[in-house]
Amino acid sequence: MPDMRPTPEPVEQAARLVATRYPDALAAVLGGSTARGRTTPTSDLDIAVLLPEGSVTRRETVRHGARTAEVFLHTPTTVEEFFASDTRSRRGTMLFIYAESLPVHDPDGRAAALVARARELLSAGPAPPAPQDLEGARYGLTDLLEDLVDTTDRHEQLAVADRVLRDAADLLTAHRNAWTGGGKWLPRRLLAADPILGRALLDGHLAVAEHADPVPLATAAQTVLTLVGGPLRDGYASTWTGTR
């Protein structure tokens, strides 16, 4: 886990927010960039709050003093459901909040226990994709790569490049039994999973954006496809299950 050396101010702010707004909290932790010592004066506070059973599980965005706080509220039962869902989705959102957090309210050790549990699950890695999901991802990326090298419209090219990067990143992190992410966490998780091929994907995406050159991204994505069984086109079939 990263070296966590935040300034005292965000931790104290989080503790005051929890005491003021959630007086029945069983435990609370401060996660996100503030817990990793990367805070700025405008950084949000990412706070996970454990509430008694029967409380409403929810997410709230609140203003506390000069900062905005994203507060994730759950019970002992629903936090385990979040952990299980994170493992299936391979994103680990709540797992990372707890695993890379600092306690702000922990009168009986519940926060410490959840931190230890989250770290254990993260170390074990995400659930592997189901075979049918892997085939669907291979097929989707194969199709996207054809569009990437064929289109000359810049708007289309950029839109397709974004999808290629995301889908290739998901396949590569799955192959490496690593966690994936979205937004700013996509490049961070991608580089953590595979510094060399991950960098090739990111640099390839940049080449499309800056130079309208799809070749580096297409080459890196083809390498990813090779790792997971190769391109998939002819013979692919999927069955609609009635859900989305």
C-alpha positions as CSV (number, residue, x, y, z in Angstrom):
1,M,0.0,0.0,0.0
2,P,1.2,3.6,-0.7
3,D,2.9,5.7,1.8
4,M,0.1,7.7,3.4
5,R,1.2,11.0,4.8
6,P,-1.6,13.5,4.5
7,T,-1.6,16.8,6.3
8,P,-3.6,16.7,9.5
9,E,-6.2,19.2,8.1
10,P,-8.2,16.8,5.8
11,V,-8.2,14.1,8.5
12,E,-9.5,16.5,11.1
13,Q,-12.1,17.9,8.7
14,A,-13.3,14.3,7.9
15,A,-13.5,13.5,11.6
16,R,-15.6,16.7,12.3
17,L,-17.9,16.0,9.4
18,V,-18.6,12.4,10.6
19,A,-19.2,13.5,14.2
20,T,-21.5,16.3,13.1
21,R,-23.6,14.6,10.3
22,Y,-23.4,10.9,11.3
23,P,-23.4,10.7,15.1
24,D,-24.6,7.1,15.0
25,A,-21.6,6.0,12.8
26,L,-19.9,2.8,13.9
27,A,-16.7,3.6,12.0
28,A,-15.4,5.9,9.3
29,V,-12.3,6.1,7.2
30,L,-10.8,8.8,4.9
31,G,-9.8,7.4,1.5
32,G,-8.9,8.8,-1.9
33,S,-6.1,11.1,-2.7
34,T,-6.2,12.9,0.6
35,A,-5.4,9.6,2.4
36,R,-2.4,9.1,0.1
37,G,-1.0,12.5,0.9
38,R,-1.9,13.9,-2.6
39,T,-4.4,16.5,-1.3
40,T,-4.7,20.0,-2.7
41,P,-6.8,22.8,-1.2
42,T,-9.7,21.9,-3.5
43,S,-9.5,18.1,-3.2
44,D,-12.7,16.3,-2.3
45,L,-12.8,14.2,0.9
46,D,-13.7,10.6,0.1
47,I,-15.2,9.2,3.3
48,A,-16.7,5.7,3.9
49,V,-19.0,5.5,6.9
50,L,-20.2,2.3,8.5
51,L,-23.7,2.7,10.0
52,P,-25.8,0.4,12.1
53,E,-27.8,-2.4,10.4
54,G,-31.1,-1.1,9.1
55,S,-29.7,2.2,8.0
56,V,-30.1,3.4,4.4
57,T,-27.1,2.6,2.2
58,R,-26.4,5.6,0.1
59,R,-23.9,8.1,-1.4
60,E,-24.0,11.7,-0.5
61,T,-22.2,14.8,-1.7
62,V,-22.0,17.4,1.0
63,R,-20.2,20.6,1.7
64,H,-18.2,20.8,4.9
65,G,-16.3,24.0,5.5
66,A,-14.2,24.8,2.5
67,R,-14.3,21.2,1.1
68,T,-16.7,19.0,-0.8
69,A,-17.0,15.5,0.6
70,E,-18.1,12.4,-1.2
71,V,-19.6,10.2,1.5
72,F,-20.3,6.5,1.1
73,L,-22.6,5.2,3.7
74,H,-23.3,1.5,4.3
75,T,-24.0,-1.1,7.0
76,P,-22.0,-4.2,8.0
77,T,-24.1,-6.3,5.6
78,T,-24.0,-3.9,2.6
79,V,-20.3,-3.2,2.9
80,E,-19.6,-6.9,2.3
81,E,-22.0,-6.7,-0.7
82,F,-20.0,-3.8,-2.1
83,F,-16.7,-5.7,-1.6
84,A,-18.2,-8.7,-3.4
85,S,-19.5,-6.5,-6.2
86,D,-16.1,-4.8,-6.5
87,T,-14.4,-8.2,-7.0
88,R,-16.8,-9.2,-9.7
89,S,-16.6,-5.9,-11.6
90,R,-12.8,-5.9,-11.2
91,R,-12.8,-2.1,-10.4
92,G,-12.5,-2.4,-6.6
93,T,-13.8,1.1,-5.9
94,M,-14.9,0.5,-2.3
95,L,-12.1,-1.9,-1.7
96,F,-9.5,0.7,-2.6
97,I,-11.2,3.4,-0.5
98,Y,-10.9,1.1,2.5
99,A,-7.5,-0.4,1.7
100,E,-5.8,2.9,1.1
101,S,-7.5,4.8,3.9
102,L,-6.9,6.3,7.3
103,P,-9.3,5.9,10.2
104,V,-11.2,9.0,11.4
105,H,-13.6,7.2,13.7
106,D,-12.9,3.7,15.0
107,P,-14.0,3.2,18.7
108,D,-14.1,-0.6,18.6
109,G,-11.8,-1.6,15.7
110,R,-14.4,-2.1,13.0
111,A,-12.7,0.3,10.6
112,A,-9.3,-1.5,11.1
113,A,-11.0,-4.8,10.5
114,L,-12.6,-3.6,7.2
115,V,-9.2,-2.1,6.1
116,A,-7.6,-5.5,6.7
117,R,-10.4,-7.3,4.9
118,A,-10.2,-4.9,1.9
119,R,-6.4,-5.3,1.6
120,E,-6.8,-9.1,1.7
121,L,-9.3,-9.1,-1.1
122,L,-7.2,-6.7,-3.2
123,S,-4.2,-8.9,-2.8
124,A,-6.1,-11.9,-3.9
125,G,-7.0,-10.1,-7.2
126,P,-10.3,-9.6,-9.0
127,A,-12.6,-12.3,-10.3
128,P,-11.6,-13.6,-13.7
129,P,-14.0,-12.7,-16.5
130,A,-16.5,-15.5,-17.5
131,P,-15.5,-17.2,-20.8
132,Q,-18.5,-15.7,-22.6
133,D,-17.5,-12.3,-21.4
134,L,-14.0,-12.8,-22.6
135,E,-15.1,-13.8,-26.0
136,G,-17.4,-10.8,-26.2
137,A,-14.6,-8.5,-25.3
138,R,-12.3,-10.0,-27.9
139,Y,-15.0,-9.7,-30.5
140,G,-15.7,-6.1,-29.6
141,L,-12.1,-5.1,-29.6
142,T,-11.5,-6.8,-33.0
143,D,-14.4,-4.9,-34.4
144,L,-13.2,-1.6,-33.0
145,L,-9.8,-2.0,-34.4
146,E,-11.2,-2.3,-37.9
147,D,-13.1,1.0,-37.4
148,L,-10.0,2.6,-35.9
149,V,-7.8,2.0,-39.0
150,D,-10.5,2.6,-41.5
151,T,-12.1,5.8,-40.4
152,T,-10.7,9.2,-41.5
153,D,-13.2,11.4,-39.8
154,R,-11.4,12.9,-36.8
155,H,-14.4,12.9,-34.5
156,E,-15.1,9.2,-35.2
157,Q,-11.4,8.4,-34.9
158,L,-11.2,10.0,-31.5
159,A,-14.4,8.3,-30.3
160,V,-13.2,4.9,-31.4
161,A,-9.7,5.4,-30.0
162,D,-11.3,6.1,-26.5
163,R,-13.2,2.8,-26.8
164,V,-10.1,0.9,-28.0
165,L,-8.1,2.1,-25.0
166,R,-10.7,1.3,-22.5
167,D,-11.5,-2.2,-23.9
168,A,-7.9,-3.1,-24.4
169,A,-7.1,-2.0,-20.9
170,D,-9.9,-4.1,-19.5
171,L,-8.6,-7.2,-21.4
172,L,-5.0,-6.6,-20.4
173,T,-5.8,-6.1,-16.7
174,A,-7.9,-9.2,-16.8
175,H,-5.1,-11.2,-18.4
176,R,-2.7,-9.9,-15.7
177,N,-5.2,-10.7,-12.9
178,A,-5.1,-7.0,-12.0
179,W,-7.7,-4.4,-11.1
180,T,-9.1,-2.0,-13.7
181,G,-10.6,1.4,-13.4
182,G,-12.2,4.3,-15.1
183,G,-11.4,8.0,-15.6
184,K,-8.1,8.9,-14.2
185,W,-7.8,5.5,-12.6
186,L,-7.7,3.7,-16.0
187,P,-4.1,4.8,-16.8
188,R,-3.0,4.3,-13.2
189,R,-4.4,0.7,-13.0
190,L,-3.2,-0.1,-16.5
191,L,0.4,0.9,-15.8
192,A,0.3,-1.0,-12.5
193,A,-0.9,-4.1,-14.3
194,D,1.6,-3.9,-17.2
195,P,4.0,-1.0,-17.3
196,I,5.3,-1.8,-20.8
197,L,2.2,-2.7,-22.8
198,G,0.1,-0.4,-20.7
199,R,2.4,2.5,-21.6
200,A,2.2,1.4,-25.3
201,L,-1.6,1.6,-25.2
202,L,-1.6,5.0,-23.5
203,D,1.1,6.4,-25.9
204,G,-0.8,5.0,-28.8
205,H,-4.0,6.7,-27.7
206,L,-2.0,10.0,-27.4
207,A,-0.7,9.5,-31.0
208,V,-4.3,9.4,-32.2
209,A,-5.2,12.5,-30.3
210,E,-2.2,14.6,-31.2
211,H,-1.2,13.3,-34.7
212,A,-4.2,11.4,-36.1
213,D,-2.0,8.3,-36.2
214,P,-3.9,5.1,-35.3
215,V,-1.1,2.7,-36.0
216,P,0.6,2.7,-32.5
217,L,-2.6,2.2,-30.7
218,A,-3.8,-0.5,-33.1
219,T,-0.5,-2.3,-32.8
220,A,-0.6,-2.3,-29.0
221,A,-4.2,-3.4,-28.9
222,Q,-3.5,-6.2,-31.3
223,T,-0.7,-7.4,-28.9
224,V,-3.3,-7.4,-26.2
225,L,-5.6,-9.5,-28.3
226,T,-2.8,-12.0,-29.0
227,L,-2.3,-12.4,-25.2
228,V,-6.0,-13.3,-24.7
229,G,-6.6,-15.7,-27.6
230,G,-6.3,-13.5,-30.6
231,P,-8.8,-11.5,-32.7
232,L,-12.3,-13.0,-32.9
233,R,-14.7,-12.4,-35.8
234,D,-16.0,-15.2,-37.9
235,G,-17.9,-17.8,-35.9
236,Y,-18.7,-15.6,-32.9
237,A,-22.2,-15.9,-31.5
238,S,-23.8,-14.6,-28.4
239,T,-27.2,-15.4,-26.8
240,W,-29.5,-12.7,-25.5
241,T,-30.4,-13.5,-21.9
242,G,-33.1,-10.8,-21.5
243,T,-30.9,-8.6,-19.2
244,R,-28.5,-5.8,-19.9
